[in-house]
Amino acid sequence: MTTVSERISQSAFDGSRLRVVLMLDLQDGAQQRFLEAYEHLRNQVASVPGHITDQLCQSIENPSQWLITSEWESAPPFLAWVNSEEHVQMVQPLHDCVRSTRSLRFSVLRETTNVATRAPEPPKGRLQSAPRVGDGVVRHALTFTVKPGSEEMVADILAGYTSPEARVDDTTRLRRTSLFMHGNRVVRAVEVQGDLVAALRHVSEQPEVREVEEAINPYLEQDRDLSDPNSARVFFTRAALPAVHHVANAGPAPRDARRHALYYPAKEGCGMALAQMLAQQDELAADDPTCPIAGSTVFQRDDIVVRLIDLRVPLDDTDPDLVIGVRGPRKRGVFKRLMDTDEAGGLTTDRELAHFLARSDMDLITDRRAADS
């Protein structure tokens, strides 16, 4: 059996098949309307590259509880589709019938088939080779833009709120929240021990957080009404910046390690490929105890790529190639082909890469950790 490094707790790039489970609680009397909406769009979903199959199920105990399961050749095509504007528009009729939803994503690790009924053609994609161990922490981020000229005001609002209670319930707690800005783009990264959905719901219900969210509303480029569940859902769906890879490097991570977020403006259509390249670079560095990067998380949505790194040493004392993720033969050339060079600038010489690193390092607004994290 292949051994998977325990340092890699999360990865969308291992090539294994993906099982997606969507649990839904329908509004009273909406069953037939929901079924009709599903029938209308299921053929569109079936034509999405990488999609293998899906099933619509209804609870035998509670007719308001439904389940949609789908299988994909691997995680990247699913993530590309589910994070697209096309998907947001496509599923709107379904969400009009739904009281609440929860989405879960799993790599397929093992599979048992009835010998007598086995299909002649093997399923596409491969199984995950071995279980990941990880640290029990779920990582997620949100990103959105504010109106140009409002950046300083927004930064003050986001830096000044009172932290919510870290404990959510007996099994879930907030560990860390880090807020960054790059121009008028905001990135909020969270780390949760336990149930991410429960933690996000807990945070959204805290008065101090709701006050901050209302305070920044006038400055957002995308309008939202948090009192309207559909408006809030669409906003946070579009703002989701999923973690696609996390690795903890060799050696202990000091508590005073400095957290940085690097913003990578990818060329149109190249965001996933860029995220995968950065993930591979972080894997290669993971077993080097002298590496100044204590841990790295790559977040990606469409052509927005953000890499969160914890540095044991000051940024100015590090090798730009290593910190950017382009160390090794021909990596600079690959990197340049994937990047929007009009926005990122030259990416060939040492001086150009050092300049890119300085510009891509997002401004830290606040970095808050639970007392025992």
Salt bridges, closest charged atoms under 4 A:
ASP14 OD2 - ARG132 NH2 2.47
ASP25 OD2 - ARG99 NH1 3.16
ASP28 OD1 - ARG99 NH2 3.08
GLU39 OE1 - ARG42 NE 3.01
ASP54 OD2 - HIS51 NE2 3.02
GLU71 OE2 - ARG17 NE 2.43
GLU71 OE1 - ARG19 NH2 2.75
GLU85 OE2 - ARG238 NH2 2.53
GLU111 OE2 - ARG17 NH2 2.53
ASP135 OD2 - ARG139 NH2 2.86
ASP170 OD1 - ARG167 NH2 2.34
GLU191 OE2 - ARG139 NE 3.97
GLU191 OE2 - ARG259 NH2 2.88
ASP195 OD1 - ARG102 NH2 2.95
GLU213 OE2 - ARG188 NH1 3.05
GLU213 OE1 - ARG224 NH2 2.50
ASP282 OD1 - ARG307 NH2 2.94
GLU283 OE2 - HIS245 NE2 2.83
ASP287 OD1 - ARG7 NE 2.86
ASP310 OD1 - ARG259 NE 2.84
ASP321 OD1 - ARG332 NH2 3.08
ASP350 OD1 - ARG332 NH2 2.44
ASP361 OD1 - HIS260 ND1 3.03
ASP367 OD2 - ARG176 NH2 2.59
ASP372 OD1 - ARG173 NH2 2.88
